[in-house]
Each structure stands twice: as structure tokens, then as C-alpha cells.
Amino acid sequence: MAASSESVCPYCGVGCGIRYDADRGSAVGWNGPVNTRGELCPKGAAAWDVVDHDERLTTPLVRVNGRLVEATWDEAFDRIEREFSRVAADHGPDSTFFFSSSNCTNEENYLLQKTARALGTNNVDNCARLCHASTVAAMGDRFGAGAITNSLSDLGEADVFLVTGANPAEQHPVIFRSYLLPALKSGTTMIHVDPRENQTTKAADIHLPVKPGFDIPLLNAMAAVVVEEGLVDEAFVAERTTGFETLREHLSGLDIDAEAERAGVDPDDLRAAASAYGEADRAAVFTGMGMSQHHCGTDNVQALINLPLLTGNVGKAGTGVNPLRGQNNVQGAGDVGALPNVLPGYRPVTDDDARAAVADVWGFEPPNHPGLTEVEATHRFGDEVRAAYVFGENPTVTEPNANRVREAFESLDFCVVHDVFPTETVEFADVVLPGSVWAEKSGTVTNTDRQVIRMNRNVAPPGDARADLDILREFAARVAGLDAPATPEGVFDELRRVTPIYAGMSYDGIGTGSQRWPFPEGATEGTAILHADAFESGLKTAPFRVVEHVDPADPVADDELVLVTGRVLQQFNSGALTRRSGVLMRMRGEDSLQIHPDDAAARGIDDGATVRVENDRGEVAVAAEVTPAVRRGTVFATFHYADPLVNRLTGDALDPTAKIPEYKHSAVRVTVEPEVAADD
């Protein structure tokens, strides 16, 4: 029997409140901490479709003679316990790897990362690695915290929005319509930096269609205009920054117009954008995966951060650097330590005091060396890494260079997939554990502006499926000998004791509202606007950084185009959930390749024609959408579908700091697909 209990949408990082409505037999919005009027986007409105879907996994599966067959839970866990123990004994704990899930609760992610560390490895990561790791690295380096600097509610006070590499109108629609659009209607200016025109661009005053991979020249040129036109906040720079003279010397040597042209934008438009940003009393930056998903993604964000520091747009309402997170708990999965280099609360695994503090609660000390990231691990499957636990992710679709990833999964000695649908990754599983969707679990998630919000169970899992936390508790007991708390509330109480930024929170205190980090022990509430008097690093000042352009990893030949990937409003991530919605049907153009008319004409491509898109990593066949919305020399495709599997084409060159792959610049050849003659 379904109950109408407040929960959180399972899709993007906005954190909209949804619940089951018995009268409608579907999900509806409630007046949550973010969607305060109960508003939902199409994905949230269709979220109930996955709950009672016919394709749900409802019983454990084990592989016998090459086939997955039904099994009991004891049979499944006996095999997991035996195989993980064997691999760890034969090859060491670091031969195991754990994919945590930014689509699942804080409590579940906390328990899985703790299990990995109890086993003796820091080899745990989540798909934040594939979207915002470089943003976190750069902001952590400069500010001491890699999270959004402001709250959604104060950002409407900005005079200017600078949106870089993000499309909130389609990817975070409730943020856009409920927070940004009212400000735009009241006179806020918006600058949009993106290689193509999309729904966000339609609301912008200035569009800078940056050439993919050339964000640094664009941002350096904007910073140079700010300095040249005397728009530097001299008092803020003197009091709150270091290294200004070095940066100014670097910027003074730039040819602004030449850098704009190098970035593929009109110099006059760039100057107008920089002037608008620099002249504003309050200017807020929003950034997304168009900035972060490059093998120089950390440097991209480093260059971006120079702008708010130059203009004093940090530490007050309507300002800051505000990453728009991908999945509903990307923020929380990182907060609670589901990352290979940090413990809960972003304390480095190399920090002796941090490990000792965690050991006081856990009863054991975690390893002192960083583990492998998600992409690094798949590169070593079958060699250094022999067993994997995949929780709520679909890496054979979402990771770059997908053909290589599939080969990597085939080379594992043992693989467990814990999920709710038979995803493409299930094809490589030795054991499949049927878990729970959003409506079947309780716990907390942390949204894009650091609000911790509670989910509440609306209905029991179907068939023999179990709640995810119950599955992870048994896995922890079987593999690592852990006796975890039996309830989400109990796990939350433990995680806040080892996560200083959550220390002052309580499960009851969150209730049907939220609590925002940082919320230290003894505080009465969390902090909405970071870095007001000092940075989260504990320092009064943040440094400027001189950032030089780094060429993309894929060189582009004369006959090639640059492929960029992204999302559309109706679908989400690998599409494992949204593709199964009866409401979110595949719409025309969702799986097409956008190509500029000039590039299409040069290749004899008509609108709607089937084209072959290929490079040395693989090929796909898609329909062409000929449109001036995408810049010349660039093509755009979504990555929501296993057919076509666009991530066959994306490169896996990694950012040296954040180890994020370069999804946003892949050299491809685009040709008309030859017609296949019918049989006589």
C-alpha cells in the first residue's frame, strides 16, 4: 500500500520535493525546500513511472554457465562473499573497486565507502568524477571548498548572471524558471558561454559561442578587459586576494581581440560581456559540465575564478561561483567520502589526524594512500583491478571510450551490479542485486546548494527486491565484517560524527525542511553564503592563478569536426530510468546529431539523413539535424541512449588534477551513411 510521504526527485541536483499521490497514481510535487510552490519539471512529474515498471529487477541473479539465472539472496551473497574474499586474498584489497552512486542517499554512499576502507582500499568513486571533479578541485584549491558559494534564494539579487558551459533552462529547469527567470524579467543581464544556442541562450542578452576547448583564452581575455577598463575592485583585491600583480602582468601582455578570435567569439561581444560583468554591483557565475569535462577542466575553472576575485564578487548575496550539479546527490556522495582521495567531509586520506579521527568512530583506520578514480580503475580492469561492485551506475554507457570500457568489464574476475533495471552494465555481471528506487527508500540527499533533505519511503520494493541500505548492510557484514546501523537515521547519526561539515545537523532537525552545510557542531544553523569574512580554507585571502591555454587532447584534422555531448530536458544521464518512462518518450531530435548548415553542405548531408559519425575509438549511425544553433566546426549529440552509444566516440584523456575525462572535445568524421541495398 503506497503512502503519501515527502521525498526527493531522483534526477538532477535541484532537489525538488516529490511524493506519491494515491488519487492520481503518480508523483506530484510538494512545497519542498527548493521547489517551494511544488513545481516539477517533466522528469519529476514522470518519476513514478519507474516504480512499478514491468522491467524492474525483482530477484537476485547469478551467472551460471554464461547465463544469469534467478537465485536466493543467500546464494547471491554466498558467492559475493567467496569471490571478493578470494580476490582480496590473492591480489590484495586494492584489486577491488567500488562504484558508489550519486543517485542514491548519503547513508548508502557513506556505508559503501566505509565498507571499501574496512576491506583495506580507498578504491571508491562515484560519477561526480565524470561531471564536476575539476570544478571541485579548482574551487577547493582557491577557496577551501568545492561547492556552490551561495544559496539559490539569494542569487536573484545579482545584476549579472555569467553562465558558462551550462544549460539550466533544460538541465536544471526548476532552478531556471523559479530562481533565474524572475531575476531576468526584473532586469538582470545574462551572459551565456556555450558552443551552441539552446533554451538558456534564448533568455540571454549576450551569447559567446566559444570554440570547444578554448575557454581559457576567452576567460583570460575577459579578465584582461576588466583590468584594462579599471573595473577591478581594488579594496577587495587588497584585502582578500594574493598574487594580483603577477596576474596583471600576465593579462597586460594579452592581445584581447586575438584571444577572443582564438576562442571563436566576436571581440566586441566579448568586451561587452566582460564590461557588463565587471560593472555590475553583484555578479553571479553559474558553471557546468561544458567547463569541467575537459582534460584541462581544472585549469578552465581556475581561469574562471579569477573573474569574481578581480571584481569582489565573492562572499555576498547575488555573487560567487555556483556549480550546477548533475545527479540528485552528486554533492552528498562527495560530502560523505565516496571518493578515492578524501574521507567524509573532504579530509584527505593522507591526513594522519583525519584518519585518526575517523578511526575513533569506526574502530579501524582507513588506508593512507589515495585510491583509483572511476576511469583510472576501468583502465586497469583485468590487471591491477580484478573485482568490482557497481552500485546504481551504468558505466558501460556513461564512461568515455565505451568500447574500451566494455572490454574492460569483460576482463574482470568478478563483478556485482546492484541496480533496479537490467542496464547495459548488467550484461557483464556475475551477480545482480535488485535494489530500490527513490519511492522505496528513506534517507537524505544533498542538493546543489548544499541543502540536506530527507527522503521518505512511499512504497515497498517489488517482488524479492530489497531496500538499498539493507543490501549494503549485508554486503558490509559479509565482505568486511561491519555491523552497520539498521536504519537511515542511525547511519546519518554516525556519518555526521565523522563529517565535520554535517556535525551540527540532526535527522529530526531536517524533518520536512532542510539543513545546509557547513553546519558545525554547536551551530544553530548552516551557512548560506560562503567566504564572507574568510574562505573555507581558513585563510582571509585567496590566490590569483595565471592560467595558460592547453590544447584539447584530440587534434582535429581538416576533414573532421568536434563532437560535444550533453543532455536534453526529457532525458537524464544514461537514460536507464527516463528511457523507461511512458511519459518521457524519445522525442524527435533527442538522438540526432546537430550539425551546422555549412558543415552539412560541405559533406552533402541533408536534414534528417542518416550519417555515420566515427573516429579511431568507434562509430555510430544517427540522423542529422541541420541547424545554425551549433557553431561551425562543431557537432552535438546527447548521450542518453545505448543505441546510438555516443560515448563510443568520446575520449578518455584525463585532467591531470581531477582525473576527469574530456567528453566535450572529440574529433570525429561525419559522412552520409551508405544505403544498404535490399535483398533480391
KOLLODO-468146 format. One record per residue (C-alpha): residue number from 1; residue in three letters; y, x, z. Coordinates in pm, whole numbers. Example, Ala and Ser with C-alpha at 12.3 -4.5 7.8 and 13.67 -1.06 7.14 Angstrom:
BEGIN
    nr   rest       yy       xx       zz
     1    ala     -450     1230      780
     2    ser     -106     1367      714
//
This chain:
BEGIN
    nr   rest       yy       xx       zz
     1    met        0        0        0
     2    ala      330      153     -105
     3    ala      614      175      144
     4    ser      982      197       59
     5    ser     1071      533      212
     6    glu     1358      765      125
     7    ser     1250     1063      -83
     8    val     1397     1311     -331
     9    cys     1373     1319     -711
    10    pro     1112     1574     -830
    11    tyr     1316     1707    -1121
    12    cys     1641     1908    -1124
    13    gly     1818     2076     -835
    14    val     2075     1800     -778
    15    gly     1859     1645     -506
    16    cys     1909     1276     -578
    17    gly     1759     1028     -334
    18    ile     1484      803     -477
    19    arg     1232      565     -322
    20    tyr      968      315     -424
    21    asp     1087      -41     -489
    22    ala      798     -284     -443
    23    asp      979     -565     -621
    24    arg     1029     -356     -934
    25    gly      714     -148     -900
    26    ser      920      161     -981
    27    ala     1150      426     -839
    28    val     1511      340     -759
    29    gly     1797      540     -617
    30    trp     1918      519     -261
    31    asn     2252      635     -128
    32    gly     2143      989      -63
    33    pro     2346     1294       39
    34    val     2422     1373     -327
    35    asn     2385     1051     -528
    36    thr     2597      865     -275
    37    arg     2604      546     -484
    38    gly     2231      556     -558
    39    glu     2289      670     -916
    40    leu     1999      826    -1110
    41    cys     1953      991    -1448
    42    pro     1677      872    -1688
    43    lys     1425     1119    -1542
    44    gly     1478      998    -1187
    45    ala     1457      635    -1295
    46    ala     1120      710    -1459
    47    ala      985      922    -1173
    48    trp      735      657    -1062
    49    asp      556      679    -1397
    50    val      368      990    -1287
    51    val      249      842     -957
    52    asp      -12      602    -1093
    53    his      -67      768    -1431
    54    asp     -416      745    -1580
    55    glu     -431     1122    -1640
    56    arg     -386     1219    -1274
    57    leu     -631     1471    -1132
    58    thr     -819     1283     -860
    59    thr    -1116     1503     -767
    60    pro    -1176     1879     -735
    61    leu    -1323     2055    -1038
    62    val    -1522     2377    -1058
    63    arg    -1625     2570    -1367
    64    val    -1998     2575    -1433
    65    asn    -2137     2734    -1749
    66    gly    -1790     2736    -1904
    67    arg    -1711     2370    -1827
    68    leu    -1505     2212    -1549
    69    val    -1718     1962    -1358
    70    glu    -1647     1740    -1058
    71    ala    -1716     1884     -715
    72    thr    -1665     1806     -348
    73    trp    -1380     1964     -156
    74    asp    -1628     2176       41
    75    glu    -1785     2304     -280
    76    ala    -1443     2389     -421
    77    phe    -1323     2567     -108
    78    asp    -1653     2748      -55
    79    arg    -1613     2901     -399
    80    ile    -1246     2985     -341
    81    glu    -1322     3148       -7
    82    arg    -1608     3351     -153
    83    glu    -1423     3468     -464
    84    phe    -1089     3552     -301
    85    ser    -1271     3742      -28
    86    arg    -1475     3932     -285
    87    val    -1174     4027     -497
    88    ala     -969     4136     -194
    89    ala    -1262     4338      -56
    90    asp    -1343     4506     -387
    91    his     -990     4571     -515
    92    gly     -755     4531     -218
    93    pro     -517     4247     -122
    94    asp     -269     4343     -395
    95    ser     -528     4243     -655
    96    thr     -443     3880     -572
    97    phe     -135     3690     -683
    98    phe       18     3358     -573
    99    phe      235     3135     -791
   100    ser      438     2929     -550
   101    ser      619     2615     -666
   102    ser      990     2541     -679
   103    asn      889     2181     -750
   104    cys      727     2145     -406
   105    thr      851     2133      -49
   106    asn      989     2405      175
   107    glu      695     2361      409
   108    glu      437     2403      132
   109    asn      607     2711      -12
   110    tyr      652     2861      333
   111    leu      284     2819      411
   112    leu      168     2969       81
   113    gln      387     3279      113
   114    lys      272     3323      472
   115    thr      -91     3300      355
   116    ala      -34     3572       95
   117    arg      119     3800      358
   118    ala     -157     3727      607
   119    leu     -402     3833      337
   120    gly     -207     4160      310
   121    thr        8     4126       -3
   122    asn      365     4040      -98
   123    asn      243     3926     -443
   124    val      403     3580     -429
   125    asp      671     3442     -659
   126    asn      799     3114     -799
   127    cys      968     3004    -1120
   128    ala     1312     3083     -982
   129    arg     1216     3422    -1128
   130    leu     1235     3265    -1472
   131    cys     1573     3095    -1429
   132    his     1811     3230    -1164
   133    ala     1675     3558    -1026
   134    ser     1954     3759    -1191
   135    thr     2222     3526    -1052
   136    val     2078     3567     -703
   137    ala     2061     3945     -744
   138    ala     2422     3983     -858
   139    met     2570     3740     -606
   140    gly     2361     3887     -327
   141    asp     2483     4233     -417
   142    arg     2851     4135     -420
   143    phe     2874     3851     -169
   144    gly     2568     3890       51
   145    ala     2424     3554      -56
   146    gly     2285     3444     -392
   147    ala     2354     3073     -351
   148    ile     2628     2835     -460
   149    thr     2951     2930     -284
   150    asn     3091     2577     -248
   151    ser     2981     2218     -193
   152    leu     2966     1962     -469
   153    ser     3208     1742     -279
   154    asp     3489     2000     -272
   155    leu     3458     2125     -630
   156    gly     3654     1829     -765
   157    glu     3965     1994     -620
   158    ala     3955     2258     -895
   159    asp     4229     2274    -1157
   160    val     3992     2451    -1398
   161    phe     3616     2448    -1446
   162    leu     3468     2753    -1621
   163    val     3115     2652    -1727
   164    thr     2915     2948    -1855
   165    gly     2569     2916    -2004
   166    ala     2510     2571    -1855
   167    asn     2498     2217    -1988
   168    pro     2538     1997    -1679
   169    ala     2602     1679    -1880
   170    glu     2235     1689    -1987
   171    gln     2067     1918    -1735
   172    his     2238     1800    -1413
   173    pro     2373     1460    -1518
   174    val     2445     1320    -1172
   175    ile     2648     1629    -1082
   176    phe     2834     1599    -1410
   177    arg     2904     1226    -1400
   178    ser     2964     1187    -1027
   179    tyr     3146     1512     -945
   180    leu     3279     1688    -1255
   181    leu     3372     1400    -1485
   182    pro     3604     1227    -1233
   183    ala     3793     1555    -1195
   184    leu     3817     1596    -1572
   185    lys     3955     1245    -1602
   186    ser     4215     1335    -1339
   187    gly     4335     1637    -1534
   188    thr     4104     1928    -1455
   189    thr     4069     2161    -1755
   190    met     3718     2262    -1860
   191    ile     3623     2577    -2050
   192    his     3270     2579    -2189
   193    val     3097     2904    -2286
   194    asp     2783     2826    -2488
   195    pro     2644     2923    -2832
   196    arg     2618     2558    -2934
   197    glu     2804     2234    -2892
   198    asn     2630     1985    -2665
   199    gln     2718     1693    -2441
   200    thr     2909     1917    -2200
   201    thr     3115     2063    -2484
   202    lys     3235     1714    -2578
   203    ala     3422     1695    -2247
   204    ala     3564     2049    -2268
   205    asp     3919     2149    -2354
   206    ile     3815     2493    -2482
   207    his     3479     2590    -2629
   208    leu     3387     2957    -2659
   209    pro     3069     2965    -2877
   210    val     2954     3305    -2756
   211    lys     2710     3505    -2963
   212    pro     2381     3512    -2767
   213    gly     2351     3834    -2571
   214    phe     2724     3914    -2582
   215    asp     2852     3751    -2262
   216    ile     2968     4082    -2114
   217    pro     3225     4159    -2389
   218    leu     3354     3802    -2357
   219    leu     3387     3817    -1977
   220    asn     3536     4167    -1979
   221    ala     3793     4052    -2234
   222    met     3882     3751    -2019
   223    ala     3926     3979    -1718
   224    ala     4146     4209    -1927
   225    val     4370     3915    -2021
   226    val     4404     3821    -1652
   227    val     4519     4175    -1572
   228    glu     4738     4209    -1883
   229    glu     4920     3882    -1817
   230    gly     4986     3957    -1450
   231    leu     4758     3679    -1322
   232    val     4583     3893    -1059
   233    asp     4607     3759     -702
   234    glu     4742     4083     -560
   235    ala     4723     3973     -195
   236    phe     4360     3863     -221
   237    val     4263     4177     -412
   238    ala     4426     4397     -149
   239    glu     4272     4217      148
   240    arg     3930     4106       24
   241    thr     3815     4350     -250
   242    thr     3749     4717     -322
   243    gly     3744     4916     -644
   244    phe     4025     4734     -825
   245    glu     4191     5044     -968
   246    thr     3867     5160    -1128
   247    leu     3816     4819    -1286
   248    arg     4177     4800    -1402
   249    glu     4147     5139    -1569
   250    his     3833     5025    -1748
   251    leu     3990     4697    -1862
   252    ser     4308     4867    -1980
   253    gly     4103     5059    -2233
   254    leu     3959     4745    -2394
   255    asp     4079     4604    -2723
   256    ile     4079     4238    -2618
   257    asp     4076     4093    -2969
   258    ala     3799     4330    -3079
   259    glu     3587     4238    -2774
   260    ala     3639     3868    -2845
   261    glu     3526     3915    -3204
   262    arg     3230     4122    -3083
   263    ala     3135     3825    -2866
   264    gly     3167     3595    -3165
   265    val     3464     3391    -3040
   266    asp     3819     3341    -3164
   267    pro     4054     3584    -2984
   268    asp     4323     3319    -2942
   269    asp     4075     3078    -2784
   270    leu     3954     3350    -2550
   271    arg     4310     3432    -2446
   272    ala     4383     3064    -2388
   273    ala     4071     3027    -2174
   274    ala     4149     3338    -1968
   275    ser     4508     3229    -1916
   276    ala     4405     2880    -1806
   277    tyr     4157     3024    -1558
   278    gly     4400     3286    -1427
   279    glu     4696     3048    -1394
   280    ala     4503     2782    -1203
   281    asp     4569     2739     -833
   282    arg     4198     2671     -791
   283    ala     3931     2754    -1049
   284    ala     3557     2699    -1010
   285    val     3283     2876    -1206
   286    phe     2956     2700    -1288
   287    thr     2680     2915    -1427
   288    gly     2334     2850    -1564
   289    met     2039     2999    -1746
   290    gly     2241     3080    -2056
   291    met     2391     3359    -1846
   292    ser     2090     3457    -1638
   293    gln     1798     3459    -1886
   294    his     1874     3795    -2049
   295    his     1735     4139    -1987
   296    cys     2091     4218    -1877
   297    gly     2123     3890    -1683
   298    thr     2224     4060    -1359
   299    asp     2498     4251    -1539
   300    asn     2614     3926    -1704
   301    val     2670     3770    -1363
   302    gln     2825     4090    -1228
   303    ala     3085     4068    -1505
   304    leu     3140     3700    -1430
   305    ile     3201     3763    -1059
   306    asn     3495     3992    -1140
   307    leu     3696     3686    -1255
   308    pro     3707     3493     -923
   309    leu     3767     3815     -732
   310    leu     4061     3905     -956
   311    thr     4219     3563     -913
   312    gly     4139     3490     -548
   313    asn     3911     3204     -637
   314    val     3662     3258     -355
   315    gly     3636     3109       -8
   316    lys     3831     2788      -52
   317    ala     3775     2438     -189
   318    gly     3755     2398     -564
   319    thr     3667     2762     -637
   320    gly     3380     3008     -624
   321    val     3070     3087     -829
   322    asn     2834     2791     -840
   323    pro     2487     2831     -996
   324    leu     2334     2503    -1113
   325    arg     1970     2529    -1008
   326    gly     1673     2429    -1220
   327    gln     1393     2252    -1031
   328    asn     1445     2036     -724
   329    asn     1350     2312     -479
   330    val     1432     2636     -659
   331    gln     1680     2708     -381
   332    gly     1441     2627      -98
   333    ala     1142     2815     -238
   334    gly     1353     3130     -226
   335    asp     1503     3044      112
   336    val     1162     3027      279
   337    gly     1032     3353      135
   338    ala      826     3262     -173
   339    leu      950     3581     -339
   340    pro      783     3924     -357
   341    asn     1067     4132     -215
   342    val     1204     3921       71
   343    leu     1083     3737      379
   344    pro     1214     3393      483
   345    gly     1593     3398      493
   346    tyr     1618     3669      222
   347    arg     1547     3958      460
   348    pro     1393     4249      267
   349    val     1024     4318      322
   350    thr     1126     4682      358
   351    asp     1340     4599      667
   352    asp     1149     4710      979
   353    asp     1347     4480     1209
   354    ala     1292     4180      980
   355    arg      916     4237      966
   356    ala      904     4276     1344
   357    ala     1099     3953     1395
   358    val      860     3764     1169
   359    ala      559     3923     1340
   360    asp      678     3788     1676
   361    val      625     3436     1541
   362    trp      334     3492     1303
   363    gly      127     3724     1517
   364    phe       90     3975     1234
   365    glu      329     4198     1042
   366    pro      365     4145      666
   367    pro      328     4437      423
   368    asn      627     4668      394
   369    his      635     4717       16
   370    pro      764     4464     -242
   371    gly      504     4276     -440
   372    leu      490     4192     -808
   373    thr      712     3933     -970
   374    glu      559     3648    -1169
   375    val      597     3810    -1509
   376    glu      502     4156    -1384
   377    ala      185     4006    -1241
   378    thr       71     3837    -1563
   379    his      128     4168    -1743
   380    arg     -131     4319    -1505
   381    phe     -389     4038    -1501
   382    gly     -738     4173    -1553
   383    asp     -632     4520    -1443
   384    glu     -447     4553    -1111
   385    val     -450     4175    -1052
   386    arg     -790     4004    -1055
   387    ala     -739     3664     -884
   388    ala     -456     3410     -889
   389    tyr     -365     3088     -708
   390    val     -135     2872     -923
   391    phe       41     2604     -721
   392    gly      242     2341     -909
   393    glu      340     2564    -1201
   394    asn      236     2580    -1565
   395    pro      287     2946    -1658
   396    thr       90     2938    -1983
   397    val      370     2718    -2119
   398    thr      675     2836    -1924
   399    glu      634     3214    -1929
   400    pro      764     3412    -2228
   401    asn      538     3558    -2496
   402    ala      294     3275    -2428
   403    asn       13     3409    -2647
   404    arg        3     3720    -2433
   405    val       10     3510    -2115
   406    arg     -290     3305    -2227
   407    glu     -483     3624    -2299
   408    ala     -384     3750    -1953
   409    phe     -521     3439    -1781
   410    glu     -846     3474    -1972
   411    ser     -887     3824    -1827
   412    leu     -875     3716    -1460
   413    asp    -1189     3735    -1249
   414    phe    -1095     3414    -1069
   415    cys     -820     3153    -1098
   416    val     -737     2847     -886
   417    val     -498     2585    -1023
   418    his     -357     2339     -769
   419    asp     -175     2062     -957
   420    val     -152     1689    -1030
   421    phe     -227     1679    -1405
   422    pro     -463     1873    -1634
   423    thr     -191     2110    -1752
   424    glu     -237     2377    -2016
   425    thr     -294     2630    -1735
   426    val     -589     2424    -1605
   427    glu     -778     2539    -1916
   428    phe     -809     2882    -1751
   429    ala     -903     2765    -1400
   430    asp    -1231     2835    -1223
   431    val    -1139     2580     -955
   432    val     -893     2290     -987
   433    leu     -749     2126     -674
   434    pro     -593     1779     -720
   435    gly     -266     1760     -531
   436    ser       17     1517     -466
   437    val      334     1411     -645
   438    trp      674     1353     -486
   439    ala      594     1000     -359
   440    glu      276     1112     -184
   441    lys      419     1377       46
   442    ser      666     1436      327
   443    gly      869     1747      396
   444    thr     1201     1899      297
   445    val     1364     2042      -15
   446    thr     1691     2232      -53
   447    asn     1920     2129     -335
   448    thr     2163     2326     -546
   449    asp     2447     2316     -292
   450    arg     2230     2428       -1
   451    gln     2160     2083      146
   452    val     1819     2049      312
   453    ile     1699     1692      252
   454    arg     1386     1516      373
   455    met     1119     1361      154
   456    asn      905     1079      294
   457    arg      568      957      176
   458    asn      574      628      -13
   459    val      205      602     -113
   460    ala     -127      783      -61
   461    pro     -263     1022     -328
   462    pro     -510      859     -569
   463    gly     -888      892     -552
   464    asp    -1000     1207     -373
   465    ala     -669     1390     -426
   466    arg     -503     1528     -113
   467    ala     -153     1594       13
   468    asp      -44     1942      -95
   469    leu       24     2059      260
   470    asp     -329     1962      367
   471    ile     -475     2158       74
   472    leu     -266     2464      155
   473    arg     -359     2444      524
   474    glu     -729     2460      438
   475    phe     -669     2739      186
   476    ala     -478     2936      454
   477    ala     -758     2886      705
   478    arg    -1037     2975      462
   479    val     -878     3277      295
   480    ala     -652     3422      565
   481    gly     -776     3275      894
   482    leu     -445     3098      962
   483    asp     -418     2791     1184
   484    ala     -107     2622     1042
   485    pro       74     2327     1200
   486    ala      -76     1997     1086
   487    thr      248     1817      997
   488    pro      553     1893      781
   489    glu      767     1864     1094
   490    gly      555     2127     1270
   491    val      574     2366      975
   492    phe      951     2312      945
   493    asp      993     2399     1313
   494    glu      807     2726     1255
   495    leu      987     2816      934
   496    arg     1330     2768     1091
   497    arg     1229     3011     1368
   498    val     1176     3287     1108
   499    thr     1457     3181      871
   500    pro     1793     3261     1037
   501    ile     1996     3060      785
   502    tyr     1795     2748      890
   503    ala     1772     2832     1262
   504    gly     2009     2561     1389
   505    met     1851     2279     1188
   506    ser     1600     2023     1307
   507    tyr     1370     1784     1123
   508    asp     1507     1488     1318
   509    gly     1863     1612     1270
   510    ile     1821     1599      893
   511    gly     1695     1241      912
   512    thr     1810     1044      607
   513    gly     2108     1273      563
   514    ser     2106     1649      517
   515    gln     2184     1976      689
   516    arg     2331     2264      493
   517    trp     2268     2633      536
   518    pro     2385     2868      670
   519    phe     2317     2677      992
   520    pro     2261     2948     1254
   521    glu     2113     2891     1597
   522    gly     2368     2728     1826
   523    ala     2591     2594     1548
   524    thr     2675     2224     1537
   525    glu     2673     2205     1157
   526    gly     2624     2412      845
   527    thr     2892     2586      639
   528    ala     3004     2407      324
   529    ile     3229     2677      173
   530    leu     3105     3033      196
   531    his     3304     3358      216
   532    ala     3624     3204      360
   533    asp     3711     3479      609
   534    ala     3432     3727      539
   535    phe     3147     3747      293
   536    glu     2792     3661      391
   537    ser     2722     4034      372
   538    gly     2920     4057      697
   539    leu     3195     4253      522
   540    lys     3555     4150      480
   541    thr     3559     4281      124
   542    ala     3351     4252     -193
   543    pro     3347     4526     -458
   544    phe     3454     4501     -819
   545    arg     3200     4625    -1071
   546    val     3262     4793    -1406
   547    val     3006     4641    -1642
   548    glu     2927     4777    -1986
   549    his     2767     4574    -2265
   550    val     2390     4603    -2304
   551    asp     2238     4519    -2641
   552    pro     1967     4248    -2649
   553    ala     1609     4370    -2637
   554    asp     1520     4215    -2974
   555    pro     1706     4380    -3263
   556    val     1793     4128    -3535
   557    ala     1716     4216    -3896
   558    asp     1928     4088    -4185
   559    asp     1686     3807    -4267
   560    glu     1640     3699    -3904
   561    leu     1814     3452    -3674
   562    val     1849     3446    -3295
   563    leu     1643     3183    -3114
   564    val     1776     3040    -2788
   565    thr     1589     2781    -2582
   566    gly     1695     2508    -2342
   567    arg     1642     2160    -2203
   568    val     1733     1809    -2310
   569    leu     1825     1514    -2090
   570    gln     1499     1322    -2120
   571    gln     1253     1607    -2056
   572    phe     1205     1867    -1786
   573    asn     1066     2220    -1770
   574    ser      718     2245    -1929
   575    gly      709     1867    -1967
   576    ala      389     1838    -1762
   577    leu      542     1540    -1580
   578    thr      804     1396    -1814
   579    arg      581     1407    -2122
   580    arg      352     1161    -1943
   581    ser      624      906    -1875
   582    gly      609      581    -2066
   583    val      989      562    -2047
   584    leu     1072      921    -2137
   585    met      909      908    -2478
   586    arg      952     1201    -2711
   587    met     1278     1126    -2889
   588    arg     1371     1237    -3238
   589    gly     1505     1588    -3236
   590    glu     1369     1688    -2895
   591    asp     1115     1920    -3052
   592    ser     1314     2019    -3361
   593    leu     1488     2343    -3445
   594    gln     1866     2319    -3465
   595    ile     1998     2538    -3747
   596    his     2350     2577    -3888
   597    pro     2406     2434    -4241
   598    asp     2496     2777    -4381
   599    asp     2177     2935    -4245
   600    ala     1974     2639    -4371
   601    ala     2125     2654    -4718
   602    ala     2058     3027    -4744
   603    arg     1688     2956    -4679
   604    gly     1654     2639    -4885
   605    ile     1597     2427    -4574
   606    asp     1678     2055    -4581
   607    asp     1739     1840    -4276
   608    gly     1403     1713    -4147
   609    ala     1198     1969    -4340
   610    thr      909     2138    -4160
   611    val      989     2504    -4105
   612    arg      790     2800    -3984
   613    val      954     2998    -3703
   614    glu      787     3331    -3639
   615    asn      809     3685    -3512
   616    asp      563     3953    -3407
   617    arg      470     3752    -3095
   618    gly      364     3432    -3270
   619    glu      469     3137    -3481
   620    val      536     2763    -3454
   621    ala      598     2487    -3705
   622    val      880     2242    -3628
   623    ala     1114     2002    -3803
   624    ala     1458     2139    -3890
   625    glu     1771     1965    -3764
   626    val     2057     2093    -3978
   627    thr     2371     2071    -3767
   628    pro     2701     2258    -3720
   629    ala     2656     2216    -3343
   630    val     2475     2550    -3330
   631    arg     2663     2864    -3430
   632    arg     2579     3059    -3747
   633    gly     2303     3310    -3699
   634    thr     2154     3115    -3407
   635    val     1882     2851    -3384
   636    phe     1800     2635    -3083
   637    ala     1475     2475    -2963
   638    thr     1351     2313    -2643
   639    phe     1051     2446    -2450
   640    his      918     2116    -2311
   641    tyr      613     2087    -2532
   642    ala      280     2264    -2560
   643    asp      290     2169    -2929
   644    pro      502     2331    -3055
   645    leu      477     2600    -2787
   646    val      814     2765    -2838
   647    asn      750     3027    -2571
   648    arg      507     3192    -2810
   649    leu      821     3338    -2965
   650    thr     1028     3436    -2660
   651    gly     1031     3797    -2546
   652    asp      920     3933    -2211
   653    ala     1161     4225    -2180
   654    leu     1273     4218    -1817
   655    asp     1605     4265    -1643
   656    pro     1562     4594    -1452
   657    thr     1709     4449    -1132
   658    ala     1595     4087    -1117
   659    lys     1288     4118    -1345
   660    ile     1391     3800    -1527
   661    pro     1277     3774    -1891
   662    glu     1506     3739    -2193
   663    tyr     1450     3381    -2305
   664    lys     1796     3348    -2459
   665    his     1770     3602    -2739
   666    ser     1460     3622    -2959
   667    ala     1477     3747    -3317
   668    val     1289     3509    -3548
   669    arg     1232     3446    -3916
   670    val     1276     3086    -4030
   671    thr     1122     2973    -4358
   672    val     1020     2645    -4517
   673    glu      661     2566    -4423
   674    pro      449     2567    -4741
   675    glu      299     2230    -4826
   676    val      -75     2209    -4781
   677    ala     -246     2068    -5089
   678    ala     -460     1762    -5028
   679    asp     -833     1791    -5086
   680    asp     -952     1660    -5421
//
